[in-house]
Amino acid sequence: MSNPSCAALLEAREHDPFSVLGLHAEGAGWRLRVLRPQARSIAVELADGSWAKLARRGGSDLFEWQGSTPPPRPWRLNIDGVTHYDAYAFAPQVPSDDLYLFNAGRLRQAWRTLGALAETRDGIAGVCFRVWAPNAERVSVVGAFNGWDGRVHPMATLGASGVWELFIPELPAGALYRFELRVRGSGALRLKSDPYARAFERRPATACCVTPDSAHVWHDADWMQARARRDWQAAPMSTYEMHLGSWMRHPDRSFYSYRELAARLVPYLVELGYTHVEFMPLMEHPLDESWGYQCTGFFAPSSRFGSPDELRFLIDSLHQAGIGVILDWVPGHFPADDWALAHFDGTALYEHQDPQQKMHPDWGTHVFNYGRNEVRSFLLSSAYYWLSEFHVDALRVDAVASMIYLDYSRKPGEWTPNVHGGRENLEAIAFLRELNEMVHGEFAGALTIAEESTAWPMVSRPTWLGGLGFSMKWNMGWMNDTLDYMAHDPIHRRFHHERLTFGQLYAYTENFVLPLSHDEVVHGKSSLLGKMPGDEWQRFANLRLLLAYQMMAPGKKLQFMGAELGQPWEWRAGEELPWHLLQYSLHDGVKNLVAELNRLYVNEPSLHELDFSAAGFQWIDCHDADQSVVSWLRRARDGRHAVVVLNFTPVPRHNYRLGVPQAQDYLERINTDSAHYGGTDLGNGGRVSAAPVPWMGFPASLVLSLPPLAALVLLPA
């Protein structure tokens, strides 16, 4: 064919289809071209309402009409008896300002510019598709609406931005689509999902879904206003971490929907007294076994559980019940699935080109190129999307250590130093600081929480002080020390007493969350109950002691689902929690204790107001290693205090004298050995008097009976 553009179009290589297709003035007349493979006949509607047939050009799939008077814009086509508007009647509308910000790494609401956007142009409703693929020779939108044929709807490139666009009229919500890309140079075809897709097919299918604007009407204004005013550092925060797919299932083992979960989860969390729920990643992911941490849809709630609006309903219901929502978010890596982000346009677009930077050796996933502007726009927009569109209260950022160290899990010679020769990933650090500044600057009361497992300094300190800017950080050291200590037979615990006391040396260097998370109850690590030594009675007593120890120590709290049931075996992501165990008193007793601990923690200011300050904690006695007993005070801002004493052996300690701040009566508010929790009911009768007998540097003292493997919490009467 003599016209090079027509030839390129027919070969599916044309980057500017509007230069060939659609209506063009030629001399004193007009020419209309339509490319439609396998079409038998095509006609265009003229201004007088008549239909003019297009002629097939040279036996190709290109059809043409010529006339002196153009058809009305936008023109309609009749293709083999089906009438619709021609996509090439709608010229690209270049969002210049947004594309400038996108290319500069500063577009924080990029899902409003890229992806599949419901729009109305020239009075005709349809969908505008945009995708960033700067190294593609040609990009097309494909779907059931065009037989998944990349020749039908080639997109137009928007100049140096690297973004491609096409508006397809009359495309309904729910339409399935992908992008077909032709790689420049090799000519290879790649079928890709939309990085900005807001919905996907149910796994194992991977096509994207056109989504309508949200129809959900929020009813959480009171919550959002209170969140903006809340002094979160001084507020209680007890978080229930959960995997939505294995918390509870239908009898046929199918998933509950987001809406069904709202009816069951919300009253359960209220009953147990948790202040927050943390969802393991709800972004779309193809493999159930990844638990959501290998995400392929950074803007799409998982279709396993329903629609985006059903997720909004669940979050809204939680807010109305006074429960905050934390969402796990994974900007540290993405899976290597060929249909997703990996080598998106035939090049290392979202990941690094450098083989010593592009892959995570532990997970076989790709590392984001945080130094690329468009990747920063993508990730910042994802965070913004969940906070704005779903009213999420906090993002827990997974695997921060893997982001900030270039040599993470790499041997010498297997990593590339930064420009200064160091191991710090300077681009990732800059990205995390920008993320935290954005969240704290634009979402009043929203939080960011780092899962950071090293001694990197100032993770939860402001960026203007040189910190990473997170609100809080998981205290992995506390978790490791605690679980190591609890695993020892009580007779040997006196030799490991420092595991209980060492944490106070660094407890206020960060704003810490004390996690007993999912990572500690999988992959052969056993459940929390399974980690406890001894016979059945001792194991349950140890578990109750562990949960009380966590709740009474300074720091915000996180417990993974199943701990409250005394689950005997480790978490199994393919089945629901063992709810039937609650018929047994020992398991039901653990649940009763968790609820009572949460209520006390939330209602007693001394147990949460100064979680991040040394002024909120004072040892009473941290030296009684021989008896494996520790005791401390927790204090509120106004001076109110609570007395905490823990006996980590199965030996009751009678006539145990303990120093306290003043001679007065104390109420025994928690005794984890209570029969109500499954214990032996040894205690102090609910009330005990402190005498003006100085002890341990305090002006008064109590004489207590310490139950075996138990915690006592006493409050001034």
C-alpha positions, 0 to 999 in steps of 0.5 A: 500500500503506497501510504506508509501510515496506512501500511503501518496501520494494517501491520499494527505498528502505527503509533498515531492512528488518528492520522489515518483513521477517522475523518480527514479533509482532502482537497475540496472533499472528505475521506473517512477511514475505518479499520475493522478486521473480518467486517463484511460491510461498513456504512456511515450515517450522513447528515441527512440521515442516510447511510453511505457504504464504505469501500474495502481498500485493496482487499485489506481490512481498511474501509474508506468513504469519500464525499463532498459533505462530511458526516456529522461529528461524532459519526455513527457506523453500521458494521455488519448490522450493528450501529455504534459511534466510531472511536476515531470521531473523538480526538485525544484530549491531552491533560497537559498539566497532569501529564507534566506532573506525572512525568515529574513524579508529582501526580498523586491522583494519577488514577484520575488521569490514567487507566479506564475513566468513564467520561462523556465526550460530545454528549456520548458516554464512554470510556477513556483509556490511558496507559504509560508505555513509553517504549512501545511501538504500538498500544491497543485496547482489547476486550470482548467488545472487539474480539480481543483483536489489537488491530481494532482499537489502536491508541494514540501516543501523547507525545513525549509523555510516554502515555497513550490514549483512546476514548471508546464510546458506549462502552459499559461498566463491567466491560473486560479489557487489557492492553496489547503492546507491540514492543519496539524493535522486536515486534513482540506482542505483550498482553498486559493488565492495566496498572491503574485498573480499579477492578479485575476478574475473579482469579484465575482470570486476569482481565481488568474491568471497567468500573463506574464511579462509586455509588456508595454514600458514606456515613462516617463523617463523625468518625472522620472528624474525630480522627482529625482531632484525635491525639493518636500518640496518647490514644489507645490502639489495639489492633486485630490483624486479619486475613480476610479470606481465612477468618470465616468462610461459608460451609462450602468453604467459599469466601464471605463477601465484604458486605457479609463480613460487615455483618459478622466482623463488626460486632465481633470486634466490638465484643472483643474491644479492639480499637482497630482492624488491620487487613492483610493486603486487599489489593488484587493478587492472583495467588491466594497463597501470597496472602496479598503480598504479591500484588498485581492491582495496586488500585483494585480491591480483590474481587474475591470478596466483592466489588469496590463499593462493597469494601467501602460498605465494610469500612464504613460499617467499621467506622460507624462502630468506632473501629479504625481500619489499617490496610497493609500496603506493599510498595516494596516489590511486585510479582513477575507475572508476565501479564502484569507490571513486569517488563511492561512495555518490553523494557524494565519500566517499573522495575530496575534494569540493573540485575543486581537491583531488579529482583528480590532474592527471597521472593522472586519478585521485582523491586520498584525503581523508586528513582523513576518519576513515573513510578513514584507518581504510581506508588504515591497515587496508590497510597492516596487512592486507598486513603481518599477513596476508601477512607482508610485510617492507616497504611502499614508499609510492608518490608521496609527494610527490603526497600532501604537497603541495597544489600538486603538478602544479598551476598557481597558482589550481588548488589550495586552500591549507591552513588556514595558507595554505600548500601542505603537505597537513597531513592527508596528513602526519598520516596518513603519520606515523600509518602509520609509527608503526603499522608500526614499533610493531606489526610488529617489523623491518618497514620503510616506504620513501618514493618522495619526489622533493623536498627535503622534510626528515626523510622518514626521521627519527622522528616524535618528531623532527618527521620523517615517520617512514619507514625509508628514502627513495629517493634520486632526486637520486642517480639523476638525477645518475648517469644524466645523467652516464653518458649523456654521451660519456666525452670530455665527462664531465670537464665534469660531474664534480660529478654524481659528487661532489655527492651526498655533500653530502646523502648522510646527511641521510636513510636513502637507497635508491639506485634504478635503478627501472622508472620509468627504463626506460619511456616512451621513456627506453630501457633502462639499456644503451640509455642508455649511449653508444658502441659495443657494447663501450663500452655494456656496459662502461658498464653494468657500471661503472654497476652497480658504482658503485651497489653500492659507493656508500653507501645500500641498493640497488634494481635493476629486473628486466632490468638484470641481463640487459643488456636492450637495449630498454626494459621492455615490460609486455606481454611477458616479459624477453628471457631468450634474451639470456643465450646471448650472452657480453656479456649473461651477463657482466652477470648474472655481475657482478650476482651477484658484486657482490651476494655481495661487498656482502652478505658484506663489512661495510664495504660495508653496515654504515655505509650511513647514516653519514658514518663509513662513507665517505671520499673518496680522490680526488674531484678527478680530473675531467680523467681522470674517475676517482673513488676512495673508502673504505668502512668497517665499524664495526670499522674494516675497509675497502674501496677503490673506484676507478672509471674513467669513460673508455675510456682505461686508466690505468697507473701510477695511484697511489692513497692507502690507509690502510696498507701491505699487500697488497690483493686485487682482489675486483671488476674489472668489466673481467674477461673473466668479465663480458665485459670485456677482462681488463685488471687487476692480477693479482688482488693488489697491494701498497701501499707506505709511500709517503704519497699524498693524505693517506694513509700508504701508496699503491698503484700500479694499472692502471685498466681502461677504463670499469671499477670496481675493488674492493680488500680488504685481504688 
